[in-house]
Amino acid sequence: MIAVDEAKQLIRAHCHLMPTQQLGLVDAAQHVLAADLFAPFNIPYYEQSSMDGYAFAWADAKSPLKIITAVAAGDGAPYRLQPGEAARIFTGAPMPLRADTVIMQEKAEIREQHLHIPKGVSEAGDHVRSIGSDVRKDALAMPAGQLLTPTALAFLAAMGIDKVEVYAFPKIIVLVTGNELIQPGSAPGHGKVFEASSFGLRAALTDLGLPILAIRHLRDDLGVITSALKEALEEADLVLVTGGVSVGDHDHTAAAAEACGVQCIFHKVKQKPGKPLFFGIKGKVPVFGLPGNPSSVLTCFYQY
């Protein structure tokens, strides 16, 4: 029997990274980034207004300025302001050339198509998003190992990145053992209990974005479990077995693992619930034998 920290160290030492693959952003959610990403452009790519208001050159701020154009988000070729001119501008719009400041529309005074700037309500450079203020071209934008959460994906898209190198999801097979198990929705019976572990595991894996290749229900029979485990080891990158992991006459998980050539790394951990936990490996495929009680299953899942 080993300590929890030792068990975790052994698991880390015997597990490996999945192969990498390139995915479009729409398919990359919940994957882990496999390579550093560097910004391909300055973001913003051009100077933008961060407010609805009026754009002008701070050097002209003391004079009434003639409003000669309007600029909205998405407008193309920039307009150059001449001395004494201002532009109506909207949030996200490109700044006119020579303009370096925006006054909020609520603070501006407009009389006869001229902008008057009240004293003390504006400062040079107000409300302008400068080029590269979010991220500079060639800067490290996201390091390898980053989980691609919704926020991370939106940030990548905002940089113009449409494909990423990520670690592939593992193919996961869950083997549920137990003669006593019946499915929810069935009529209860003497000596029977409703199977719950697979529902908890499926939900826990879904929370991590990880698909389950298969869930297979097995009776407590060494031959049956050995055959199912052998097949799972050929199909999966990770095998989770629930139940039959203790040392009773009807606990066959460890024996089935041995019969399939799985190297036992440890069996039993100093914890409660989850003491009988089994961990082994065959080739590159980890095998976890989880205790049959649903609370023990989820305790061990979240710990290990």
Secondary structure as UniProt FT lines:
FT   HELIX           4..14
FT   STRAND          20..24
FT   HELIX           25..27
FT   TURN            29..30
FT   STRAND          32..33
FT   STRAND          37..38
FT   STRAND          48..49
FT   STRAND          53..56
FT   HELIX           58..60
FT   TURN            61..62
FT   STRAND          65..71
FT   TURN            73..74
FT   TURN            83..84
FT   STRAND          85..89
FT   TURN            91..92
FT   STRAND          101..104
FT   TURN            105..107
FT   STRAND          109..111
FT   TURN            112..113
FT   STRAND          114..116
FT   TURN            119..120
FT   TURN            124..127
FT   STRAND          128..129
FT   TURN            131..132
FT   TURN            137..138
FT   STRAND          140..142
FT   TURN            144..145
FT   HELIX           150..158
FT   TURN            159..160
FT   STRAND          163..167
FT   STRAND          172..177
FT   TURN            179..180
FT   STRAND          181..182
FT   TURN            184..185
FT   TURN            190..191
FT   STRAND          193..194
FT   HELIX           197..207
FT   TURN            208..209
FT   STRAND          212..218
FT   HELIX           222..235
FT   STRAND          238..242
FT   TURN            249..250
FT   HELIX           253..259
FT   TURN            260..261
FT   STRAND          263..267
FT   TURN            275..276
FT   STRAND          278..282
FT   TURN            283..284
FT   STRAND          285..290
FT   HELIX           294..303
//
